[in-house]
Structure formats: C-alpha cells, structure tokens
Amino acid sequence: MGKTAIVTGGTRGIGRAISLALKNKGCTVAATYAGNDEAAARFKDETGIGVFKWDVGDYEACRAGVAEVEATQGSTDILVNNAGITRDGMFHKMTPQQWSEVMRADLDSVFNMTHQVFPGMRERGFGRIVNISSINGQKGQMGQTNYSAAKAGMIGFTRALAQEGAFKGVTVNAVAPGYIGTDMVAAMSEDVLKKITAQIPVGRLGSAEEIGDCVAFLADENAGFITGSVLSANGGQYCAA
C-alpha cells in the first residue's frame, strides 16, 4: 500500500492488531497510547512500529502529537480512531465524571484527531478514516449508556463526514466489533464467557486480527467506492438495518 497511518490506542488489543494489519499491507504506522509505557515499549520492540504518547481527549495534545508523527513519517494518509475507555454503571447511579470521561476519550477524540488530518487529506485528494465503533453503539447495552452513546455518535460522525470527504477522495467508514477475544474479555469467568458466546450465532468470540483485517480492507486504495458505511463484525449477533 505504501501509505502512512496513525492508529490511536494502537499498542494493545484491537489497536495492536490494526497496527500490525496496516504494517503488513506496507503502511508506515504510528501507534498512539495514553499511559502504559511498559506495554508500549514492548510493542515497539516486538513490531518495529513507532509509538507516540498523548491524550487523544485533549485537542492541543492531538495537534502537537500529529505534528510530531508527521515530522517523522510524513503526511497522514490513514487515520484509525480506535482509542476508547469504558466507565460502566447503571444510568441512575452513573456520575457526571463517568459520563464525561467516556465522551472525552471515545467521542471527543474522534473530532480531535480527525480535525488534524482531514484538511490535508482533502488537499492531496486521498484519505482513509476508519472509526472503531461497537455493537453496543448499534443496539445499546444496559449499564453502558455513556459508552453506547459515544459509539453511536461515532457512527453519526462517520456518515456525516463521509459526505464531506467523498468528492475529495477521502472515505470515512466505521467498524462495529462485537465481542472480541481481547485480554479484557478473556479475563471474564468461564460462566460469563459461555453466556456471551451462546448469544453469538457463529459460536465463538471474534479475534482482534479479524478486526484488523476489516480495517485494512477499508483503508486500501481499492476501497474508494465504500464510504459512510458501518461494517458490523459481530458473528451475526446483531444485524443493523
């Protein structure tokens, strides 16, 4: 592919798989992270992918961070907005802090990062923006009103910005993963995992690598006719209209 990419939250879990999938397609990749220096250093040593630390919920940090990345690897062709957090709780007990922290990290970050690279993509006549949403942004999830709202917001952002970028060669799409076998999910009890997989028609969790392949497909030069789409990768658990 020979393009440059930034993957937010790109050193662990799904983000790690996305970074590797893009690297394997020939991209020069920068992976951002928020706080786990040890994991980031290990990722860099294992993959050779550059790592950059900043808070994607902070607009000025994103401005400075993207400038640093582009000074290293050139203008950004591909942006994957993957970074996100959860602060779960039933709505009647949810605090304003739980709400705002998720909105800042999961939704504000999409604006903060995309705003840095979208004008340049338009000027050059090429760009690929892929936003990592969630099955819970499509169907909702009890105990996750904050997370579900943020991930649904990403889908609305995707569909709107796709219309602005299309005639300039910039596509904007989303991937909505279902339950993926990350370390966090794998740490659940066996009983809980059985209940989850029982709801998935294919009978298993997805793999982070499968999500990475979805992103690599949408980021490819040959995917230029696909924009404003949401690719549901959930094993048939939820079929959006």
N, C-alpha and C positions, 0 to 999 in steps of 0.2 A: 504493500500500500504506500509506503514511503511518506507518511504524514506524521504530524506531531499531535500529541494528545495530552490532556490533563484529566486525571481521574480523581475526584475528591473522595476522601475516605478510601484511598486506593491501596492500602498496605495490608488489610486484613479481610477475611471473609469473602463476601461477594466482590468487594472492591479489588481485592488481590487477584481474584480470578479474571476480572475485567481487565486489569492492567496487563496481566500475562497474555490474555487473548489478543489484545491490541498489539503487544510486543511481537507475538508470534505471527501477526499479519504484516509485520515490517514497520510498525509505527515506533517513533521515539516517544516514550511515555514518561510523564512526570506524575507521581502519585503523592497526593497530599494526605496529611494526617493531623490530628488535633493534639494528642497528648502522650501516646505510648511510644516513647523514644526507643525503648529496647526492641519492641516489635518492628518498628520502622527500620532500625539499623539491621536487624536480622533479615528483613525483607529485601533491603538493598543489597546485602551481601549475597543472598541466595539467587537473586534475579538480575542484578545489574541495573535495575530501574532506579532512576533518581527519585529521591524523596524530599518533600518540602513541608515544613510545619507552619500552619497558620489556622486561625479560627475562621471557618467559612461563614459563620454568622455575623462577622464583622466586615462591613463594606470596605473600609480603608485597608484592613488586613488583606482582603482579596485583591484590591488594587495593587498593593505592594507585592503580594505573593505572585500574582500572574506576571507582573513586570519582571520579577526575578527569574521565573521559569522561562519567559520568552527571551530574556537576555542569554539564557543557557542553550535553549533548543530552537529558538525562532518562533515565528507567529503560530498561534494555535489553530489547528485545523479541526480538531475533535475535542469536544468537552463532554465529559460524563459526570453528571451531578448525582453522585452516589451517597455522599456523606449524610448521615442521619442518626438520630437517637430515639429512644423511647423513654417515656416517663408515665407508665401506665397507672390507671386508677379509675374507679367508678366516678362518673361525672359529678355526682352530688358531694363527693369527697375531694375532687380534684382542686388543687390550689392554682392561683394565678401563675405561680412560678412554674409549675408542671406544664401548664398550657404554653406559656411564653417561651420556655426553653426549647420545647419541641418545635414550635413555629419558627423560632430563630434558626435552629440548626437544620431543620428539614425543609422549610419553605423559603424563608428569607435568603438562605444560602443559594438557592437556585437563581434568584434575582441577582444577588451579589456577584456570583461567578459569571453568569451569562452576560451581564452588563459589561464586563471587562472585555469579552472576546467577540461578541456579536457584531459590533461595528466593523471590526477588521475582517471578519468573515464576509460580510456584505461587500466590502470594498474589493476583496480578492475574488469574489464570485464563487466561493466554495466554503462550506462549513457543515459539520455534523454535530448536533447537540442531542444527547440521549439522557433522559431523566429517569432515574430509578424510582418508580412509584411502588405500589404494593397492591396485592389482592384486597387488603383492608381499606385502601383508598377507593376501591371499586364497590365493595359490598358493605363496608363498615365492620366494626368489631367492638363488641361490648368491652368496656374498660379501656378503650383507646380512642376516645373522641378527639383528643388532640392529634394523635398520630394519623388517624383516618382522615381528619380534616386537612392536615398538611399534605398527605399523599394524594388526596382528591384535588387539592389546589395545584399540585404539580401537573396533574392531567389537564386541568383547565389552562394553565400556563402553556403547556405543550401545544395544545390545539390552537390557541390564540397566536402564539409567536410563530408557529408554522406558517400561518397565513401571511405574516410579515416578511418571512425569510425566503419563501418559495421562489419568487421571481428573481432573487439574487443568488440562487444556487445553494441556499442554506436550508437544510432539513432539520426538523425538530420532532423527535419521537420520544415515546416513553416505553419502558419495560415494566410490567407489573408482576413481580415474582409472587408465587405462593409460598408455601413452607419449604425452606431450603435447608439442607443439612450443614449449616454452619456450626461452629463450636458452641454458640449460644443455644441453638436448638438441640444439639447433641447432648448438652448437659441436662436436659429435662429427664424426668424419671421415665422408666420404660412404660409405665401405665399411661402416662400423658402422651408419649410418642405413639403408642398404639391407637389412642383415641384420635390423634391428629391424622395418622395415615389411613385410618378407617374412613375418613371423610374425603380422601383423595382417590378418584377413580383409578388412576394408574397404580395405586397401592404402595407408593413409596414417597419419600421426600425428594425434592429436586436437588441437584448438585450446583454448587457455585459455578462450576465450569460450564454448565448448561446456560446459565445467565450470561456468563462471559461471552459465549458464542452468539447469543442473541444480540448483545451489544455490538460485537464485531461485525455482524451482518448488517445492522442498521448504520454503522459507521463507514461501511465500504463505499467506495466511489460508485459502484454499480447499484447502490440503493437509492439513487437520486429521485426516483418516482414515488418513494414512500416518505410521506411527511404528514404530521398531525395524527399519527397512528399510536395506538397503545397495544403493545404486544403482550398478551397475557401468557405467562409461563407458570401455570399452576397445576398441571397434571389433570386438568378437567374439573377441578374443584369448584370453579366459578366461571361461568360463561357470560361475559358482559354483552349487552345488546349493542 
